Amino acid sequence: MAEPRTVRSRRTRVAIVAALREELRRTGTFTVNAVVEGAACSPATYYAHFPSKDEALTEAFAALLADLQDFIAGVFQVESLRRLGLGGFARAVVADLVGYFRVETLAVRAGMAGVPENRHLLVAYKTAEDAIVNLVADFLAEAEREGLLAGPDAAARAAAVVVTIQGLNNPLVLRAPPDEPIHDGMTAAMAAVLVGHVTPQIASRTGVPRPSGEARRPSRHTRH
């Protein structure tokens, strides 16, 4: 029995977006020829789905952001915080997200580069960012109810956590080996925003160094 046309079309579109995302990961840009080769379709089929480059990039970037949202939801689990403690949890969050951004950094930059001139990219980005802030706020609120975190209002802290996450997608962090001081600094920064502030006592309790001047530099050169 032949596959229904709508099912084939949907499958082809998914394959095109997947091939486009792979090109973005690999090169930070894409050509139609490279995408159709990866998707095993013709240029005519590609253009039937995506008449313009902006439309193709928007769908690929939206898919990336949806994956990032799911990834962050999986990382920010109260059970992990309970098991690892604040310092261990912050370190695990940083390590996991650095690993994610090492794979996706060129694709993220390609999408973000188009945001100022592409309203659809901007809407996709803001929608995902708001959703991530909300899921982090839910995590913080649950952690406070469980007595695992204490601090200012969860909703107010969530934005600072998300900004710290964005700061991990920075070449200074991504190029550094895991034992470099910058990773300790970002771990301390993550622990600090999770509880709402940085003090010597927090650094001591988390078991991670307080961020030095060098460790703070990525936040001044953040690339989303």
N, C-alpha and C positions, 0 to 999 in steps of 0.2 A: 504494500500500500504506500502510495506516494506521501511524502511529508507535506502537510498543509502549507500553503504559500506564506501565511502569516508567521508560522513557526519557523520556516526557513529564513524568512526576512529578519526575524528577531535574532535568530542564531547568527546570521551574517553580521548584523549590526554589533552584537556582542563581540564577535571575532575582530571586527574592525577597530572597535574601541580598545580591546586588549592589545592588538598589534600597535596601535598608536601610543598607548601608555608605555609599552616596551621600548619604542623608539625614544620617547621622552626620557625614560630612565637612562637609556644608553647614551643619548647625544644632547638632550635638552631641547631638541626641536624635532620636526618630522617633515617628511616629504610624502606626497601621495604614492609615489612609486614604492617607497620603503614600506608603507602601511599596507598597500594592496598585496605586496609580496608576502608580508607576514600573515595577513588575513586570508591568503589564498583566494582572492576575489579579483574581479576586473576593475579598472579605473571607472568604468561606467557604473558598476554596482556601488563603488565607493561614493561617487557623486550623487547617485540616487538617494543615498542616506544622508550625505553631508555636502550640500551644494557649496559651502564656503569653509575655509580653514578655521574661521572663528567658531562656527557651529561644531566642528569636530573637536577643537580644543576645549570648548566649553563642556561638552559631554564627557570627555576624558578627564578633565579637571574635577568635574562634579563626582565622577566615579572614584577618583583618588581621594577626595575629601570624605566621601562616604566610608571608604575603607579606613581612613585615618580616624574618623569618629568611632568606628567599631573597634579599632585597635586600642584607642585611648579608653574606651569603655571596658575593655578586657584588662587593661593595666591597672586602672583605678578601682580595685576591688577591696572592700572592707576586710574581707577574710585575709587578704595578703598583708594588709596593714597590721592586723591582729597577730599574724604569724611572725612577721619580720620586725615589728617595731618601727618607730618613725624613721630612724636612720637607715635601717636595712631596706625599708619600703622606698624611701627617697632614692637610695642608690639603685635599686632595681628599676624604678620608674625611669631614671636617667639612662641607664644602660639599655633598657628596652627601646626607648624612644630614639636614642642615638642610633641604635641598630636599624630602626625603621627609616630614619631620615638618611642614613648612609645609602640605602637602596633608592629612595624616592626623591632625594634632594634636587636633582636636575629637573624632574617633572614638576615639583612644587614651584621652583623658580620660574619655569616656563609659564605655568598658570598665573602666578602672581605678577609676572611682567605684563600680562595682558589686562590685568584688572583695571588700571586707570582708564583705558580706552574702550573696554568691552563691558557694557552694563550687565550682560548675562553672567559673565565671569564674576563680576562684583557681587551680584545677588547670590550666586552659588557659594562664594567665599563667606559672605556675611551670614548666610543661613547656616552653614556648617560651623562657623565660629560661635554663633549664638547657641547652637545645639551642644557644642563641646563645653562651653561655659556652664550651661545648664546641667549637663551630666556630671561635671566636676563638682558643682554646687550640691547636687544630690548626694554624691559620694561624701563630701565634707559634712553635710548635715547628718547623714547616717553614722559616720564615724564619731561625731559629737554625741549623738544619742547613745551610742555604744560605750561612751566614755573613753574612746581611744584618742581623740583630739579635743583640745580645748582652745578656744581663740575667739576672735571677732566673728561677726556675722558671716555665715558660709557663703552667701551670695556675693558679698563684697570681696571675699578672699579668692573666689573662683577665677575671677578675671586675672588676678595676679599669677595664679597657677598657670593659666593658659598662656600668658605672656612669657612665662619661664619656659613652657613647652616650646613655644615658637623660637625662643632663643637658642634652643638646642640644635636647630637647623642652621647652624653657622659653621663656616669652614674651619674656624679656630677650634671648635669642638669636634667636628666630624673627622678632621685630619689627625687629631691627637690620639695616641695609644691610650688604652683604658687606665694605665698607671700614671698618666700625666696629671699634674696638679689641677689642671682646668676641670677635670672630671670630678675631683673632690670639691672644687669650688661650686660647680653646678649642682652637685648633690646637696651641699650645704644650703645653696639658694633654694632648691626645691623643698627641703625640709623646713626652711624658714617661712616660705609663702604658704605651706600647708597649715602652719599654726598662726600665721598672720604677722610675724615680725622676726627680726634677727637679734639675738642677745648672746653674750658669752655662755649663759646657762643653757640655751638651746643647743649651741654647738657642742657643749660638753655632753648633754643628755643624748644627742643623736649619735655621738661617736664619730663625727666627721669634722674636718677642719672648718673653721670660719673662712669665708671667701676672702682671699687676699686681693690686692689691687689688680694683679694679673688675672686672677680668676673672674673678676667682675667685668673685664673688658668685653667679653662676648655680648653682654646685654646692651652695650653701646653701639654694637655693629650688627644687631640682629637682622637676619634675613628670613622672612617668613616663607 
